[in-house]
Amino acid sequence: MKNSNRYSVFAIFGLISILIFAFQSPSEQSLKEMFAENFLVGAALNYKEVNGQEERALPVLKKHFNSISPENGLKWIKVHPEPDRYDFEFGDQYVALGEKLNAFVVGHTLAWHQQVPDWVFEKVDGSPKTKAELLKTLEDHIEAVVGRYKGKIHGWDVVNEAIADNGEFRNSKWFDIAGVDFIKTAFRKAHEMDPTAELYYNDYNVFNSKKRAAILKLAQEMRDEGIRVDGIGMQGHYMLRSPSINEIEKGILDIHEAGFKVMITELDVDVLKRPKEAIGADLAKTYEFQAEYNPYENGLPLEIEKELSQRYAAIFQLYTKHSDKISRVTFWGTHDKASWLNNWPVRGRTNYPLLFDKNFNPKAQILEAIREKIATTS
């Protein structure tokens, strides 16, 4: 065969390969491939997914995700349940999995008002700790946890949900005892223990302009004081029809313009109606099972599935549009059965908020809708 003919054959095979990749079905093209030029794609992992008991998880993680977050395993009550006892079993397995996946590994979370044992705030006799005592407890915790995973966890949700929807500081034991200094202390100590790790403030309803303004004011104040704050995590706990795309976009733009990285940290879309009081992601607002809030126990009607597909497509079209501002998009869970939305705000429901069904199968209709939508943005 003449060289020119050989080169022509190679060119044809190359073109065929490109076309196969370009037109492969959404179930074949991975999420991390779809957004390879845009942002990292992450998932929050539970215990069984981390320790290998859920065998279906690893192939999905390898194929689709290049970032991981811990759903509950690194929260205070799990990793530091007693004053003199730490439990690093989950954390050690988690960072080992991150290394195996060659993923960007996120730590969640160092200071939060939920899932914290009472001893953190109380002396041995049950009386409240002083401000100095509480801040020392916080520093010791961060020294142990961040120090253990220095260089292995690449970014930390240092403080989680410290601002209320009205723009004021949340009325928590942290704030009642230590005021805003608990936030500043947490960021200072985290940076001291691992100067290479990115540090984030993370919260829900950041699309709320009043809440967002308060978050950015706090973050900028810390920066002005020389405290490292790299980014703001916008929890993406959305519903089918709210918040609006414009509200989400305004949040992305404001954070970016303030000079902070943007990451979508807890993405899911709740397809079920809720009690009116349960808007957002406040775990304190939980209700017992009520059948009226569990209408799709045996599967989504086609019209709701279509609406969910269109919602995700619009969301990812927006994220892709602003991919120069967004560093990471992380789903809060890998598959529907493990989603926290099956038990919040109403316990015992069947929800369908993620891109993989209860059997870890990709939802082809949603992925196709996303793919078609982002193609118009590129």
Contacts in CASP RR format, 6 or more apart in sequence:
PFRMAT RR
TARGET T0000
AUTHOR 0000-0000-0000
METHOD contacts of the structure
MODEL  1
MKNSNRYSVFAIFGLISILIFAFQSPSEQSLKEMFAENFLVGAALNYKEV
NGQEERALPVLKKHFNSISPENGLKWIKVHPEPDRYDFEFGDQYVALGEK
LNAFVVGHTLAWHQQVPDWVFEKVDGSPKTKAELLKTLEDHIEAVVGRYK
GKIHGWDVVNEAIADNGEFRNSKWFDIAGVDFIKTAFRKAHEMDPTAELY
YNDYNVFNSKKRAAILKLAQEMRDEGIRVDGIGMQGHYMLRSPSINEIEK
GILDIHEAGFKVMITELDVDVLKRPKEAIGADLAKTYEFQAEYNPYENGL
PLEIEKELSQRYAAIFQLYTKHSDKISRVTFWGTHDKASWLNNWPVRGRT
NYPLLFDKNFNPKAQILEAIREKIATTS
1 9 0 8 1.000
21 29 0 8 1.000
25 364 0 8 1.000
25 368 0 8 1.000
26 34 0 8 1.000
26 362 0 8 1.000
26 364 0 8 1.000
26 367 0 8 1.000
26 368 0 8 1.000
26 370 0 8 1.000
26 371 0 8 1.000
27 361 0 8 1.000
27 362 0 8 1.000
27 364 0 8 1.000
27 367 0 8 1.000
29 367 0 8 1.000
29 371 0 8 1.000
30 63 0 8 1.000
30 64 0 8 1.000
31 41 0 8 1.000
31 64 0 8 1.000
31 65 0 8 1.000
31 355 0 8 1.000
32 40 0 8 1.000
32 41 0 8 1.000
32 63 0 8 1.000
32 64 0 8 1.000
32 65 0 8 1.000
32 66 0 8 1.000
34 41 0 8 1.000
34 370 0 8 1.000
34 371 0 8 1.000
34 374 0 8 1.000
35 41 0 8 1.000
35 320 0 8 1.000
35 323 0 8 1.000
35 329 0 8 1.000
37 323 0 8 1.000
38 319 0 8 1.000
38 320 0 8 1.000
38 323 0 8 1.000
38 326 0 8 1.000
39 319 0 8 1.000
39 323 0 8 1.000
39 326 0 8 1.000
39 327 0 8 1.000
39 328 0 8 1.000
39 329 0 8 1.000
40 66 0 8 1.000
40 67 0 8 1.000
40 104 0 8 1.000
40 327 0 8 1.000
40 328 0 8 1.000
40 329 0 8 1.000
41 64 0 8 1.000
41 65 0 8 1.000
41 66 0 8 1.000
41 67 0 8 1.000
41 328 0 8 1.000
41 329 0 8 1.000
41 330 0 8 1.000
41 331 0 8 1.000
42 65 0 8 1.000
42 66 0 8 1.000
42 67 0 8 1.000
42 68 0 8 1.000
42 69 0 8 1.000
42 103 0 8 1.000
42 328 0 8 1.000
42 329 0 8 1.000
42 330 0 8 1.000
42 331 0 8 1.000
43 61 0 8 1.000
43 64 0 8 1.000
43 65 0 8 1.000
43 67 0 8 1.000
43 68 0 8 1.000
43 69 0 8 1.000
43 330 0 8 1.000
43 331 0 8 1.000
43 333 0 8 1.000
43 334 0 8 1.000
44 68 0 8 1.000
44 69 0 8 1.000
44 70 0 8 1.000
44 71 0 8 1.000
44 108 0 8 1.000
44 266 0 8 1.000
44 330 0 8 1.000
44 331 0 8 1.000
44 332 0 8 1.000
44 333 0 8 1.000
44 334 0 8 1.000
45 57 0 8 1.000
45 61 0 8 1.000
45 68 0 8 1.000
45 69 0 8 1.000
45 70 0 8 1.000
45 71 0 8 1.000
45 94 0 8 1.000
45 97 0 8 1.000
45 333 0 8 1.000
45 334 0 8 1.000
46 54 0 8 1.000
46 71 0 8 1.000
46 72 0 8 1.000
46 333 0 8 1.000
46 338 0 8 1.000
47 53 0 8 1.000
47 72 0 8 1.000
47 73 0 8 1.000
47 90 0 8 1.000
48 54 0 8 1.000
48 57 0 8 1.000
49 57 0 8 1.000
49 61 0 8 1.000
49 334 0 8 1.000
49 338 0 8 1.000
50 70 0 8 1.000
50 90 0 8 1.000
50 91 0 8 1.000
50 93 0 8 1.000
50 94 0 8 1.000
50 97 0 8 1.000
51 90 0 8 1.000
51 93 0 8 1.000
52 58 0 8 1.000
56 359 0 8 1.000
56 360 0 8 1.000
57 334 0 8 1.000
57 360 0 8 1.000
60 334 0 8 1.000
60 335 0 8 1.000
60 356 0 8 1.000
60 360 0 8 1.000
61 68 0 8 1.000
61 97 0 8 1.000
61 101 0 8 1.000
61 103 0 8 1.000
61 334 0 8 1.000
62 101 0 8 1.000
64 362 0 8 1.000
65 101 0 8 1.000
65 103 0 8 1.000
66 101 0 8 1.000
66 102 0 8 1.000
66 103 0 8 1.000
66 104 0 8 1.000
67 103 0 8 1.000
67 104 0 8 1.000
67 105 0 8 1.000
67 106 0 8 1.000
67 328 0 8 1.000
67 330 0 8 1.000
68 94 0 8 1.000
68 97 0 8 1.000
68 98 0 8 1.000
68 101 0 8 1.000
68 103 0 8 1.000
68 104 0 8 1.000
68 105 0 8 1.000
68 106 0 8 1.000
69 106 0 8 1.000
69 107 0 8 1.000
69 108 0 8 1.000
69 265 0 8 1.000
69 330 0 8 1.000
70 90 0 8 1.000
70 91 0 8 1.000
70 94 0 8 1.000
70 106 0 8 1.000
70 107 0 8 1.000
70 108 0 8 1.000
71 108 0 8 1.000
71 332 0 8 1.000
71 333 0 8 1.000
71 340 0 8 1.000
72 78 0 8 1.000
72 115 0 8 1.000
73 79 0 8 1.000
73 90 0 8 1.000
73 91 0 8 1.000
73 94 0 8 1.000
74 90 0 8 1.000
74 91 0 8 1.000
74 94 0 8 1.000
74 107 0 8 1.000
74 108 0 8 1.000
74 109 0 8 1.000
74 145 0 8 1.000
75 108 0 8 1.000
75 109 0 8 1.000
75 112 0 8 1.000
75 114 0 8 1.000
75 115 0 8 1.000
76 110 0 8 1.000
76 112 0 8 1.000
76 115 0 8 1.000
76 116 0 8 1.000
76 117 0 8 1.000
76 120 0 8 1.000
76 141 0 8 1.000
77 115 0 8 1.000
77 116 0 8 1.000
77 117 0 8 1.000
78 87 0 8 1.000
78 90 0 8 1.000
78 115 0 8 1.000
79 86 0 8 1.000
79 87 0 8 1.000
79 88 0 8 1.000
79 90 0 8 1.000
79 91 0 8 1.000
79 145 0 8 1.000
80 86 0 8 1.000
80 87 0 8 1.000
80 117 0 8 1.000
80 141 0 8 1.000
80 144 0 8 1.000
80 145 0 8 1.000
81 87 0 8 1.000
81 117 0 8 1.000
82 117 0 8 1.000
82 119 0 8 1.000
83 119 0 8 1.000
86 144 0 8 1.000
86 145 0 8 1.000
88 148 0 8 1.000
91 149 0 8 1.000
94 105 0 8 1.000
95 105 0 8 1.000
95 149 0 8 1.000
95 152 0 8 1.000
95 153 0 8 1.000
98 105 0 8 1.000
99 152 0 8 1.000
104 154 0 8 1.000
104 155 0 8 1.000
104 328 0 8 1.000
105 152 0 8 1.000
105 153 0 8 1.000
105 154 0 8 1.000
105 155 0 8 1.000
106 153 0 8 1.000
106 154 0 8 1.000
106 155 0 8 1.000
106 156 0 8 1.000
106 157 0 8 1.000
106 328 0 8 1.000
106 330 0 8 1.000
107 149 0 8 1.000
107 153 0 8 1.000
107 155 0 8 1.000
107 156 0 8 1.000
107 157 0 8 1.000
108 156 0 8 1.000
108 157 0 8 1.000
108 160 0 8 1.000
108 202 0 8 1.000
109 156 0 8 1.000
109 157 0 8 1.000
109 158 0 8 1.000
109 159 0 8 1.000
109 160 0 8 1.000
109 202 0 8 1.000
110 141 0 8 1.000
110 142 0 8 1.000
110 145 0 8 1.000
110 146 0 8 1.000
110 156 0 8 1.000
110 157 0 8 1.000
110 158 0 8 1.000
110 159 0 8 1.000
110 186 0 8 1.000
110 190 0 8 1.000
111 138 0 8 1.000
111 158 0 8 1.000
111 159 0 8 1.000
111 160 0 8 1.000
111 162 0 8 1.000
111 174 0 8 1.000
111 182 0 8 1.000
111 183 0 8 1.000
111 186 0 8 1.000
112 159 0 8 1.000
112 160 0 8 1.000
112 161 0 8 1.000
113 161 0 8 1.000
113 162 0 8 1.000
113 170 0 8 1.000
113 172 0 8 1.000
113 173 0 8 1.000
113 174 0 8 1.000
114 161 0 8 1.000
114 283 0 8 1.000
114 284 0 8 1.000
116 173 0 8 1.000
120 134 0 8 1.000
120 137 0 8 1.000
120 141 0 8 1.000
120 173 0 8 1.000
121 128 0 8 1.000
121 129 0 8 1.000
121 134 0 8 1.000
121 173 0 8 1.000
121 174 0 8 1.000
121 177 0 8 1.000
122 128 0 8 1.000
122 129 0 8 1.000
123 129 0 8 1.000
123 133 0 8 1.000
128 177 0 8 1.000
129 137 0 8 1.000
129 177 0 8 1.000
130 177 0 8 1.000
131 177 0 8 1.000
131 178 0 8 1.000
131 179 0 8 1.000
131 181 0 8 1.000
134 174 0 8 1.000
134 177 0 8 1.000
134 178 0 8 1.000
134 182 0 8 1.000
135 178 0 8 1.000
135 181 0 8 1.000
135 182 0 8 1.000
135 185 0 8 1.000
138 178 0 8 1.000
138 182 0 8 1.000
138 185 0 8 1.000
138 186 0 8 1.000
138 189 0 8 1.000
139 185 0 8 1.000
139 189 0 8 1.000
142 186 0 8 1.000
142 189 0 8 1.000
142 190 0 8 1.000
142 193 0 8 1.000
143 189 0 8 1.000
143 193 0 8 1.000
146 153 0 8 1.000
146 156 0 8 1.000
146 189 0 8 1.000
146 190 0 8 1.000
146 193 0 8 1.000
146 194 0 8 1.000
146 197 0 8 1.000
147 193 0 8 1.000
147 194 0 8 1.000
149 194 0 8 1.000
150 193 0 8 1.000
150 194 0 8 1.000
150 196 0 8 1.000
150 197 0 8 1.000
151 194 0 8 1.000
151 196 0 8 1.000
151 197 0 8 1.000
153 194 0 8 1.000
153 197 0 8 1.000
154 196 0 8 1.000
154 197 0 8 1.000
154 198 0 8 1.000
155 197 0 8 1.000
155 198 0 8 1.000
155 199 0 8 1.000
155 200 0 8 1.000
156 190 0 8 1.000
156 194 0 8 1.000
156 197 0 8 1.000
156 198 0 8 1.000
156 199 0 8 1.000
156 200 0 8 1.000
157 200 0 8 1.000
157 201 0 8 1.000
157 202 0 8 1.000
157 233 0 8 1.000
157 265 0 8 1.000
158 186 0 8 1.000
158 187 0 8 1.000
158 190 0 8 1.000
158 199 0 8 1.000
158 200 0 8 1.000
158 201 0 8 1.000
159 182 0 8 1.000
159 183 0 8 1.000
159 186 0 8 1.000
159 187 0 8 1.000
159 201 0 8 1.000
159 202 0 8 1.000
160 202 0 8 1.000
160 203 0 8 1.000
161 170 0 8 1.000
161 202 0 8 1.000
161 203 0 8 1.000
161 204 0 8 1.000
162 169 0 8 1.000
162 170 0 8 1.000
162 172 0 8 1.000
162 174 0 8 1.000
162 175 0 8 1.000
162 183 0 8 1.000
162 201 0 8 1.000
162 203 0 8 1.000
162 218 0 8 1.000
163 169 0 8 1.000
163 170 0 8 1.000
163 203 0 8 1.000
163 211 0 8 1.000
163 214 0 8 1.000
163 215 0 8 1.000
163 218 0 8 1.000
164 170 0 8 1.000
164 171 0 8 1.000
164 211 0 8 1.000
165 205 0 8 1.000
165 208 0 8 1.000
165 210 0 8 1.000
165 211 0 8 1.000
166 210 0 8 1.000
166 211 0 8 1.000
167 210 0 8 1.000
167 211 0 8 1.000
167 213 0 8 1.000
167 214 0 8 1.000
168 214 0 8 1.000
169 175 0 8 1.000
169 179 0 8 1.000
169 180 0 8 1.000
174 182 0 8 1.000
175 182 0 8 1.000
178 185 0 8 1.000
180 218 0 8 1.000
183 201 0 8 1.000
183 218 0 8 1.000
183 222 0 8 1.000
184 222 0 8 1.000
184 225 0 8 1.000
184 227 0 8 1.000
187 199 0 8 1.000
187 222 0 8 1.000
187 227 0 8 1.000
187 228 0 8 1.000
187 229 0 8 1.000
188 227 0 8 1.000
190 197 0 8 1.000
190 199 0 8 1.000
191 197 0 8 1.000
191 199 0 8 1.000
191 227 0 8 1.000
191 228 0 8 1.000
198 230 0 8 1.000
198 231 0 8 1.000
198 261 0 8 1.000
199 228 0 8 1.000
199 229 0 8 1.000
199 230 0 8 1.000
199 231 0 8 1.000
200 229 0 8 1.000
200 230 0 8 1.000
200 231 0 8 1.000
200 232 0 8 1.000
200 233 0 8 1.000
200 261 0 8 1.000
200 263 0 8 1.000
200 265 0 8 1.000
201 215 0 8 1.000
201 218 0 8 1.000
201 219 0 8 1.000
201 229 0 8 1.000
201 231 0 8 1.000
201 232 0 8 1.000
201 233 0 8 1.000
202 232 0 8 1.000
202 233 0 8 1.000
202 235 0 8 1.000
202 265 0 8 1.000
203 211 0 8 1.000
203 215 0 8 1.000
203 232 0 8 1.000
203 233 0 8 1.000
203 234 0 8 1.000
203 235 0 8 1.000
204 235 0 8 1.000
204 236 0 8 1.000
204 237 0 8 1.000
204 266 0 8 1.000
204 280 0 8 1.000
204 281 0 8 1.000
204 282 0 8 1.000
205 211 0 8 1.000
205 235 0 8 1.000
205 280 0 8 1.000
205 281 0 8 1.000
206 212 0 8 1.000
206 215 0 8 1.000
206 232 0 8 1.000
206 233 0 8 1.000
206 234 0 8 1.000
206 235 0 8 1.000
206 251 0 8 1.000
206 255 0 8 1.000
207 234 0 8 1.000
207 243 0 8 1.000
207 247 0 8 1.000
207 248 0 8 1.000
207 250 0 8 1.000
207 251 0 8 1.000
209 250 0 8 1.000
212 251 0 8 1.000
212 254 0 8 1.000
212 255 0 8 1.000
215 232 0 8 1.000
216 232 0 8 1.000
216 254 0 8 1.000
216 255 0 8 1.000
216 258 0 8 1.000
216 260 0 8 1.000
219 229 0 8 1.000
219 231 0 8 1.000
219 232 0 8 1.000
219 258 0 8 1.000
219 260 0 8 1.000
220 258 0 8 1.000
222 229 0 8 1.000
223 229 0 8 1.000
229 260 0 8 1.000
230 260 0 8 1.000
230 261 0 8 1.000
231 255 0 8 1.000
231 260 0 8 1.000
231 261 0 8 1.000
231 262 0 8 1.000
231 263 0 8 1.000
232 255 0 8 1.000
232 260 0 8 1.000
232 261 0 8 1.000
232 262 0 8 1.000
232 263 0 8 1.000
233 262 0 8 1.000
233 263 0 8 1.000
233 264 0 8 1.000
233 265 0 8 1.000
234 248 0 8 1.000
234 251 0 8 1.000
234 252 0 8 1.000
234 255 0 8 1.000
234 262 0 8 1.000
234 263 0 8 1.000
234 264 0 8 1.000
234 265 0 8 1.000
235 264 0 8 1.000
235 265 0 8 1.000
235 266 0 8 1.000
235 281 0 8 1.000
235 332 0 8 1.000
236 264 0 8 1.000
236 265 0 8 1.000
236 266 0 8 1.000
236 267 0 8 1.000
236 268 0 8 1.000
236 332 0 8 1.000
237 266 0 8 1.000
237 267 0 8 1.000
237 268 0 8 1.000
237 270 0 8 1.000
237 280 0 8 1.000
237 281 0 8 1.000
237 332 0 8 1.000
238 248 0 8 1.000
238 267 0 8 1.000
238 268 0 8 1.000
238 269 0 8 1.000
238 270 0 8 1.000
238 311 0 8 1.000
238 315 0 8 1.000
239 269 0 8 1.000
239 270 0 8 1.000
239 274 0 8 1.000
240 269 0 8 1.000
240 270 0 8 1.000
240 271 0 8 1.000
240 304 0 8 1.000
240 307 0 8 1.000
240 308 0 8 1.000
240 311 0 8 1.000
241 311 0 8 1.000
245 314 0 8 1.000
245 315 0 8 1.000
245 318 0 8 1.000
248 315 0 8 1.000
248 318 0 8 1.000
249 318 0 8 1.000
249 322 0 8 1.000
252 262 0 8 1.000
252 318 0 8 1.000
252 322 0 8 1.000
252 325 0 8 1.000
252 326 0 8 1.000
253 322 0 8 1.000
253 325 0 8 1.000
255 261 0 8 1.000
255 262 0 8 1.000
255 325 0 8 1.000
256 262 0 8 1.000
256 322 0 8 1.000
256 325 0 8 1.000
261 327 0 8 1.000
262 322 0 8 1.000
262 325 0 8 1.000
262 326 0 8 1.000
262 327 0 8 1.000
263 326 0 8 1.000
263 327 0 8 1.000
263 328 0 8 1.000
263 329 0 8 1.000
263 330 0 8 1.000
264 319 0 8 1.000
264 326 0 8 1.000
264 328 0 8 1.000
264 329 0 8 1.000
264 330 0 8 1.000
265 328 0 8 1.000
265 330 0 8 1.000
265 332 0 8 1.000
266 281 0 8 1.000
266 330 0 8 1.000
266 331 0 8 1.000
266 332 0 8 1.000
267 315 0 8 1.000
267 329 0 8 1.000
267 330 0 8 1.000
267 331 0 8 1.000
267 332 0 8 1.000
268 331 0 8 1.000
268 332 0 8 1.000
268 333 0 8 1.000
268 339 0 8 1.000
268 341 0 8 1.000
268 353 0 8 1.000
268 354 0 8 1.000
269 308 0 8 1.000
269 311 0 8 1.000
269 312 0 8 1.000
269 315 0 8 1.000
269 353 0 8 1.000
270 341 0 8 1.000
270 351 0 8 1.000
270 353 0 8 1.000
271 296 0 8 1.000
271 300 0 8 1.000
271 304 0 8 1.000
271 307 0 8 1.000
271 308 0 8 1.000
271 351 0 8 1.000
271 352 0 8 1.000
271 353 0 8 1.000
272 293 0 8 1.000
272 294 0 8 1.000
272 295 0 8 1.000
272 296 0 8 1.000
272 341 0 8 1.000
272 346 0 8 1.000
272 349 0 8 1.000
272 351 0 8 1.000
273 293 0 8 1.000
273 295 0 8 1.000
274 293 0 8 1.000
274 345 0 8 1.000
274 346 0 8 1.000
275 285 0 8 1.000
275 287 0 8 1.000
275 293 0 8 1.000
275 345 0 8 1.000
275 346 0 8 1.000
277 285 0 8 1.000
278 285 0 8 1.000
278 287 0 8 1.000
278 344 0 8 1.000
278 345 0 8 1.000
278 346 0 8 1.000
281 344 0 8 1.000
283 344 0 8 1.000
285 345 0 8 1.000
286 343 0 8 1.000
286 344 0 8 1.000
286 345 0 8 1.000
286 346 0 8 1.000
286 347 0 8 1.000
287 293 0 8 1.000
287 345 0 8 1.000
287 346 0 8 1.000
287 347 0 8 1.000
288 346 0 8 1.000
288 347 0 8 1.000
289 346 0 8 1.000
289 347 0 8 1.000
289 348 0 8 1.000
289 349 0 8 1.000
290 346 0 8 1.000
293 346 0 8 1.000
293 349 0 8 1.000
294 346 0 8 1.000
294 348 0 8 1.000
294 349 0 8 1.000
294 350 0 8 1.000
296 304 0 8 1.000
296 350 0 8 1.000
296 352 0 8 1.000
297 350 0 8 1.000
299 350 0 8 1.000
299 352 0 8 1.000
300 308 0 8 1.000
300 352 0 8 1.000
305 352 0 8 1.000
305 365 0 8 1.000
306 365 0 8 1.000
308 352 0 8 1.000
308 366 0 8 1.000
309 363 0 8 1.000
309 365 0 8 1.000
309 366 0 8 1.000
309 368 0 8 1.000
309 369 0 8 1.000
309 370 0 8 1.000
310 369 0 8 1.000
312 355 0 8 1.000
312 366 0 8 1.000
312 369 0 8 1.000
312 370 0 8 1.000
313 366 0 8 1.000
313 369 0 8 1.000
313 370 0 8 1.000
313 372 0 8 1.000
313 373 0 8 1.000
313 374 0 8 1.000
314 373 0 8 1.000
316 370 0 8 1.000
316 373 0 8 1.000
316 374 0 8 1.000
317 373 0 8 1.000
317 374 0 8 1.000
317 376 0 8 1.000
317 377 0 8 1.000
319 326 0 8 1.000
319 329 0 8 1.000
320 374 0 8 1.000
320 377 0 8 1.000
320 378 0 8 1.000
321 377 0 8 1.000
331 354 0 8 1.000
331 355 0 8 1.000
332 339 0 8 1.000
332 340 0 8 1.000
333 339 0 8 1.000
333 340 0 8 1.000
333 354 0 8 1.000
334 354 0 8 1.000
334 356 0 8 1.000
334 360 0 8 1.000
335 354 0 8 1.000
335 356 0 8 1.000
335 357 0 8 1.000
335 358 0 8 1.000
335 359 0 8 1.000
335 360 0 8 1.000
336 342 0 8 1.000
336 351 0 8 1.000
336 352 0 8 1.000
336 353 0 8 1.000
336 354 0 8 1.000
336 356 0 8 1.000
336 357 0 8 1.000
336 358 0 8 1.000
337 358 0 8 1.000
339 351 0 8 1.000
339 353 0 8 1.000
339 354 0 8 1.000
341 349 0 8 1.000
341 351 0 8 1.000
341 353 0 8 1.000
342 348 0 8 1.000
342 349 0 8 1.000
342 350 0 8 1.000
342 351 0 8 1.000
343 349 0 8 1.000
355 362 0 8 1.000
355 363 0 8 1.000
355 366 0 8 1.000
355 367 0 8 1.000
356 362 0 8 1.000
356 363 0 8 1.000
357 363 0 8 1.000
END
